[in-house]
Amino acid sequence: MAANAPEHIALEADEVGPSAEDKEPEVERGQWGNKVEFILTCVGYSVGLGNVWRFPYVCYKSGGGAFLIPFTIFLILAGIPLFYLELALGQYGSSGPITIFRCAPLFKGLGWCMVFISFVVSLYYNVIISWCFFYLWHCFAKVLPWSECGNYWNDEYCADSLVTECGGVSKEVAGNFSYEKDSRLYCINGEWNLKNIEKVQSPAEQFFKIRMLDQSAGIEEWGTLSWELAVCLFVAWLLVFLCLSRGVHSLGKVAYFTATFPYVFLTALLIRGLTLPGAWDGIMFYMKPDFSKLLEPTVWRDAAGQVFFSFGIGWGGLIAFASYNEFSNNFFRDALIVSLADSLTSFYAGFVIFSIIGFMAHEMNTPVSEAVSQGPGLAFEVYPMVVAKLPLSQAWAVMFFVMLIMLGLDTQFATVEGVITALCDRFPQQLRKRKMWTTLALCCIWYVLGLTMCTQGGIYLFTLFDTYAAGCNLLLSGVVELIVVGWVYGTDRFYDDIELMLGKRPWPIWHYLWRFFAPISLTIVFVMTLVFYERATVEGEPFPIWADCLGWSLVIGSFSILPIFAIIEIVTCEAEGGYMDKIKFLTKPTPDWGPADEEDRMRDQNVSTYKHYSNGRVVVLSGVKDAEAGFSNI
């Protein structure tokens, strides 16, 4: 403990508490079954679809092996420090992202900002999982429907670029007869044809855009609802509800399967990929370092973005998960394990993806650079097209989409649970004892809203949300969170809290990382994101201005919650004095800030001890004088 420990003030319980007949037992929040469940759930949360379909592409685009240099730097400067901070904050405060900011109630809006971002991301993230279910269902067809043209949804532009023989004539022989710029030979109706590269679509691309999405011409054309996608989305939300119906008790058990089996599938796919011709060309292309790329600012921006977004920091999910830990759990060890697992998984997935892309480039007789893709295009167009050419293609396709479903569900579970925990902690008497019904109600709301993305124009709305919902606002959320803990609440007090939980004080380096290096680095990335801003596009076509404005309203709307709640807190504050006195008062912890367990609170000299009843009234058993809390830390 700090040498200048604050002085306690004894208060009479009957002066502030309820009468004996008012007292009711507090509803239990729940707790992880064991430490392994917590670690596996955090790994599942951090390791998501982006590790498979974004990191390999960003690594290639940003200098291959050289990209690991800025990636590691931002991992140390911002990723691990903020990950460590959120686990410590959640475990000490024993509450979700809304109520955790009792440590500085002026910033209560930051918790609501996190919940808003998580709510919006949960809305469209489950749509991706519904696509995976759609593909998984069609994997059991006798012939994979995206493996060839000739289906009722294919048009005259459908052609297979991976075919090496057509009508008894090999591609090499046909290529000797004719050549045109920007054209390529495609097998159409049993004959080789020269087609413009930009117009031709593969069977997998047409299955995704025409068969599944029935994509309209633009965001202005909503079209009709696809009942098949609506059913798949229902299945996805039903799974989320069933796995979260008992809170962390059920979630922890599910994590044993969903967090581990993707690694089994990734390894199986890697072994198969390495046996394919051209695989090593793809892997060498992935890893070949280009150190000249390190001079480009966008490479450093992408490295920081990959670290920040893949770790799941700034969303509130980690705070919610850590709040269910035992008070003495070693969260520092957990932070290192999960951070390394997430980073190594991204790197490992690159070998899987580029071995397959190398094979595709070999079959197309084109450079690997022309076969590289990212995002949904990689998962639902490129990879299915390649898998369709493998022996036992149905089995490999099932394995791939089951892996994507588990990766997606793990992240979705955590994001949804973060919202539910935050609301139940904010309204414990109304929601906590009805948590299952709260979960059901929220899942129904998400499902109904998600149906808008199951229409013919849904892909445009999805892209808009995917671009804007968790971008600049998430970076700002992380910066403000670091300022609140590092400067307002104070790292000295935070060190005391960590010492109470772990029995020893953190290393001095964390003080500088939390107060200086992490917030500065994230601020730089935020500025670079604005400077190098790129408009959202679908198939290379930018959205109308009004649609971009709608996207930016998500960014501005989510972060405007912070000043709105700050103003409300100041106006309704009952402290004496002017506005500056009220602001200073609101930067100090509230009496109910700190550990939830009374025995842990009695050991902590920096918090008040209290009794919390289910009727919402609080009995303060002892107060605390702490002149060092608040803005005086700055």
N, C-alpha and C positions, 0 to 999 in steps of 0.2 A: 504494500500500500504506500501511497505517497506520504511523505513526512507531515505535510500540512493537511491531515485528514479533517474533514468538516465536523463541526460540532452538532450533535443530535439534540433535538428538542422533544421532550415527552409531551404527548397530547392525550387528553382523556377521550377514550373511545366513545363513551356515551354522549359526548358533546357533538360528535360529527356522524356517528353511525346510526343504523336503524335500531328499532327496538327488538327485543328477543323474538317476538312473533313474526317480524319481517324477515328474519334470517333464513336464507335458503342456500343449499350447497351449490357451489359454482359448477357449471357444466364443464366436463373435462374436454380438453382440446385434443387429446390423443398423443401418441408418441410412436416413433419407429420401433419395429420389433427388435432390431439389432443394428449395429453399426454398418454391417454389410448392405442392408437394405437401403440405408441412406446414401452410401457411396455409389451403389449401382443405379439408384434413381437419378443422382446428380450426373453420372456418366451418361445415362440415357437422355437426360435433358440437354446436355452440352453437345453430345454426338448426335447430329440430326442429318437431314437430307442435304444440307449445305456442305457437309464434310465430303459427301460423295459426288455431288454434281457441281459444286462451285470451287472448292479449294484446288483440285487438280488443274482446272482451267486457268484460275488466277495465277497459280504457280508457273504454269507454262508461259502465260502471257507476260509475266513479270520477271522473266530471266531464269526460269527453271530452278536449278539448285541454288543460284544466287539469291532467289526470293527468300530463302530460309534465313538470310542475314537480317533483313528488316523485320521479318516475322518474329524471330527470336527476340530482337530488341524490344518490340512492342509487347511481346509476351511477358518480358521481365518488368518493363516500365509501367504497364497499365493492366494487362490481363490478369496476372496472378495477384497483384496488390488489390485490385477491386474485387476479385473473386474471394480472396481471403477476408476482405473487409465485410462483404455481404454475409458470409457465413458467420463471422464473429458477431455482427450486429444482430442477425436473426436469432442466433442461439442465446445471446445475452438478454435480449429484449423479450424473447418468448412470444413473439407476435408477428403477424403478417406485415406486408409493406405499407399499409395505411397507418396502423396504430404504432408501427415501429418508430415513427418520427415524433413520438412523445418526448424523445430526447431533445427536440427543438421544434415545438408545435407551430412556430411560424412557417415551417416548411412542410406542414402536413399535406399540402397539395402535391408534393413530390410523390407521395405514396399513391394518390389518386391518379396521377399522371402515369405511373407504372402500370396500374390496373387498367387504365384506358388503353394503353399500348398493347398489353397482353390480351385484352378483350378483342381488339380489332384483329390482331395477328391470329388468334384462335379461330376467328371467323373464317378467314381464307385458307389457313394452313390445313384444316381438315378437308377442304376441297381437293387438295393435292392427294390426300390419302384416299378420297373417294375415287379419284382417277385410277389409283393403283388397284383398288378393288375391281373396277371396271375391266382393267387389263387382266387381272388375275382370273376373273371369270372366263375370259376368252382364251386363256392359256390352255384350257381343257378341250378345245376344239381339235378335231382330227388333224387339221392343217391350221397353223397359226394365221389368223386373218390378215395380219400385217406383213406376211411373208411374200405375197405375190399380188399382182394386179388381177383384174377380171372379176372382182366382187361388185355387187350392185352399187356401191358408193364410189367406185373408182371412175375417173374421167379419162379423157384422151391425153392428159399430161402425166398420167401415172406411168412410171418406168423404174426398173430395178437397176441401180448402178453397180450392184455387187455381182450381177450375172456375168460369167466368163465365157459362156457359150450360148448362142441363140440360133435356132434353125439349123443346127449342124455346123455353123461357122463360128470359129473362136473369135474372141474380141481382138486378139492381136492381128489376125488376118484381116478382119473387117477394118481395122484402123489403118491399114496400109493403102486403102482405096481412096479415102477422102478425109479432109480435115478442114475445119472452119474455126475461126477465132471465137472464143467464149461458148463453144459448143462441145458436146461430149456424146459418145456413142451410147445408146440405150436400147435395150431389147424391148420392143413393143410389138405385140401380136405375132411373135415368132420371127421377127425380122429386126436387123440392126438399123437404127435410125439416128441421124444427127439431130439433136435437139439443143436449144438454148438452155444453158445451165440454170438460169434464173427461173425459167418457166416449168421445168420438169420437177415433179414431186415423187418421192419414193413411196412405195406402198405403206410403209410405217408412218410417214408424214401425213398421208391422206387418211389413214385410219385414225390418227390423232385429231386432225383438223376437221375432217368431213364426217367420219363415222361416229366418233365419240362426241366431239364438241359441236358438230354441225355449225361451224363458225360463220357468223354473219359478216357483212362487209365492213362494219365499223361499230363503234361504241354507241352510235345513235340508233342502231337497229337491235333492239333487245330480242325480238323473235319469240319463239315458244319455249316452254319448259321441257327439258328432256326427262322423261319419267325414269329412264334407266339411271341417269346420274343422280336423280333425286333419291332413288332406292339405295344406291351406293353411298350417298352422303348420309342417309338414315342409318345404314349399317355402321358407318364410321363413328357417328355420334352415339349410337347405342353401345358400341364397345367402350368409348370414353366414359359413358355413364356407369356401365357395369364395373369397370376397373376403378372408378373413383367413388363408388357409392358408399364405401366405408372409409373414405379418406385415406390417410397414409397407411392404415392397416392393410387395405387391399392393394394399394399402389405399390407398397414395398414388396409384396409377394409376387406381383406381376413383373416387377423389374428383374427378378431372377432369370426370367425367360427373355423378355424383350430387350434387355440391355446386353445380353451375352450372345444370343444366337446370331445377330448380324455379323459378328466376327467369324463365326463358323461359315456363314454364307460367303462373306468376303474372301476368306481363305480358299474355299472351294472354287470360287470364280477366278481367283488369281492363279491357282494351279492349272485350271483349264485354259485360262488366257495365255499363260506362258508356253503352252504347247502349240499355239496357233502360229502360222507363218506371219512374219512381220511384227510379232509382239515385241521383240527386243528393240526394233526400230522405234516403236511408240514409247517404250520406257526410256530409251536414250534421249529421245526428243523431250521427254518430260523432265529429265534430270540434268540435261546439258546446261551448265551455267553460262549465263551471259551477263557479266559484271557491268557492262555498259548500261544496262537497264537500271542500275542503282542510282544513276544520275537523273532519272525521271521522277518528278514529284508524285505522279499517280501511283507508282509502284509502292511508295511508302504509305500513301493513303490506303491502297488496297490491302497492304499488310496489316495495318492497324484495324481496318474494318473487318478483316477476316478474324482477327483475334477477338475483337470486341463482340461481334455479332454471334460467332460460333460458341462462345463461352456462356451465353445467356445472361450476361451481367446487365444490370439496369432495367430488367423486366419485372423484378420482384419475386420471381420464382425461387431463386436461391435463398432469399430471406425467408420465404414461407417454409421451404424445406428445412432450413437450419433451425427454425423455431420449434420443430418437433423433436429436436435432439435432447439427450440428457445434458444437464448444465455443464458437466465436466468433460464432455466429448472433445477429443483432440481434433478440432476443425482445421488446424494448420496442416496436419498430415493429410486430411481429406482434401483440402484445397490443392495441395501439390499433386496428389494422386489423380484427381479429376482433371486438372489442367494438363498434365502430361498425357493422360489417356486421350483427351480431346485432340491435342496437337498431333500425337503419333497416329491416331486414327485417320486424321485428314491426310497425313503423309502416306500412310499405308494404302488408303483408298486410291491415291493417285496411281500406284502401280497397277491396281486392278483395272481402273478405267483406261489408262493409256496402253495397256497390253491389248485390250479389245479394240481401241481406236487404231493402234498400229496394224492390227489384222485387217480392219476395214480399209485403211489406206492401201494396204498391200493388195487386197482384192479389187479395189477401184483403180489401182495403178496410178495413184496420185500422191503428192506429198502429204505427210502427216498433218501439216499445218492446215490443209484444206478440209480435213476430216474432224478437226477439233470443234467441240461444242460445249455448252454449259447449260445449267438450269433445266427446265422441263424438256427442252429440246433434246438434251442428252438422255434423260431418263425415259422419255416416251416416244422418241423417234430414232435416234442413233443406236442406242443399245438394243432395243427390240429388233431392229433391222439386222443387226449382226448376229444376235442370238438365234434368229430364225434360220441361219445358215449352218448352225452347228448340229451334229448328231444328237438325238434326244433333245431337240430344241424345246419341246414343251416342258421338260423337267428343268432345264436351265432357266427358262422364262418364269416358271413358278418360283424357283429359288430366288431370282432377282427381285420379283415384285413382292414376295413375302418379306424379303430383307428391307425393301423400301417402306413397306407398311409398318414394320417394327421400328425402324429408325424414326419414321414420322410420328407414330403413336407415342413413343417415349417422350419426344419433345412436346407433343400436344398434351399429354397427361400433365406434365409439369407446368405448362403455361396455364392450363385451365385450373389446376389445383392452386396456383398462385392467386388467381382471381377469387376463387371460392374461399380460400383461407383468409384473404384480405377482408372480404365482406363479412365473413362469420366472426372475425375478430373485432371488426368495427361495430357490428350489431349482434353481440353474443347472445343476448336474451331472446331476440327474435329469430335468429338464423342458426346458431350453433347446435341447438338441440334438434333442429330440423334440417340438418346438413344434407341428408340424402335427398329431401324434397327440394332444397335449394339447388343442389347439383342437377336434379332433373329439370327444374324450371329453367336454369341457365342453358342447359344443353338444348332444350326445346327452342329457346330464343335464338341461340346460335344457328340451329338447324333451319329455322324459318328464314332468317336473314341470309343464310348461305345459299338458299334456293335461287337467289338472284344471280348467282354465279353458275347455276346449272341451266341457264337459258342459252340461246344461240349467241347472244352478245356477252355472256358471262366471262369469257376469257379476257375481255378488255377491262372489265371491272376488277377481275382478279389481278391483272398486271398492274393496274393503277394502285391497288392496295399493297401489292408486293413491293412496289417501288417506293411508296411514300409512307406507309404505316409505321415502319420501324427504321428510320434513317437518321436524319439530323436530330430529331427529337430524342432518340435513344442516346446519342452522344451527349447531348445537353443534360439528360437525366443523370448520366454517369458523372459528369463534371460537377453538377450541383450536389450530388450525393457525397462526393469527395470533399467538397467545401463544407458541407454540413458537419460531417464527422471530423474532418481534419482541422477545421478552423473554428466553427461555431461550438460544437460539442467539445472539441479539443482532443488532441491525440494523447495528452497526459491522462485525462479521464478515461479515454478508450483503452490505454495501456493498463490502467487499474482494473477495468472490467475484464480484459483478457487474462490478467494475472489471477483474478478471482476464479476464472473458469479453468485455466490450465496449470495454475500453480507457479507460473514464471512469467516474467515480462517479455514482450516481443523484442527482437533485435532492434537497435536504434535505426537501422536502415529503413524500416517501415515508416517511421515518422516522416522521413524525407520523401519517400515514394508517395504516401497518401497526401501530403500537403503540397508538394511541388511537382515531382516528375510526372505522376499519373494525370493530374488535372491539366497541366501544361500540354502534355502530349496529346490528350484527347481534344483540347481546345484547338491545337494546330490541325488535327485531323478534321475537326468540324469546319474550320475555315477553308481547308483544302477541298472539302466536299462541296462547299458553296461555290468556290472559285471554279472547280472543274465539274460543275453541275451538268448533267446530261438528262435531257427530257426522256420520259418514259416512251417506249416504242413497242409496237407489235409488228413483227416481220419487217423491221427497219423503218416502218412508217410512224412518225410521231403522232401523239394524241392531239386533238384540237385544244386550243388555248383554254377553253372553259373546263375541259377535263383535267388539264394540268392544275388549274386553279382549285378544282375539287380535291386533287391529291395534296396540294399544299395546305388546304384547309384541315386535313388530317394532322399535318405536322404542327401547324400553328394552334389548332384547337386542342391538341393533346398537351402542349406545353403551356398554353395560356391558363390551364388549370392551376398551375403553381402560383402566379400572382393573384388570381381570383380568390383562392383560399387564403392567401396571406392577408389580403385586404379584409376578408370576412373575419379572420382571427383578430386583427387589429381593432376593427370596429366593435366587435362583440366582447373584447377583452375587458374584464372588470377591474383590472389593476389600476391603482391611482396614478395620476400624473398625466403628462402629455403623450403625444404619439410616440416620441422617442423612448419614453419610459415604458410604454406598452410593448414596443418592439424589443427592447432589452429584456423585458419580462418573458416574452414569448420565445426567446432563444435559450431559456433555461428549461431543464427537464421538468415534466409534470410530476406530481406526487406518486402516480402509479407507474412511472417509468422504472424498468429494471426487470429482474428475474420474476417469473410467475410463481415459483415455489417460495413459500414464506421462510423456510429454513435458509435458502440461498440469500434471500433479502436481508435476513438478520445478520448474515456474515458480511454484507456489503455496506460500508460506511458512506457510500456515495448516493444511496437511494433512501427513500422513505419506506418504512414497513407499513403495510396496510392489510385490510381484509376486504375482499371484493365479493359482493353478494349478487345473486342472479336477478334481483330487482333493479340492478344498476347503481345502487348506492355504495359508496366506498367508506370504510372506516379507516382513518389514518391513525396508526398506532404510534408512529414516531416520525417526525419531520427531519429535515436536514438543512443546514445553512451551507451554501456553497457559492461563495463570492466569485469563484473562478469560472463558473459556468457561463455560457453565453458569449456575446461578442467581445467580452474582455479577454477572450483567448486569442484574439487576432492581434 
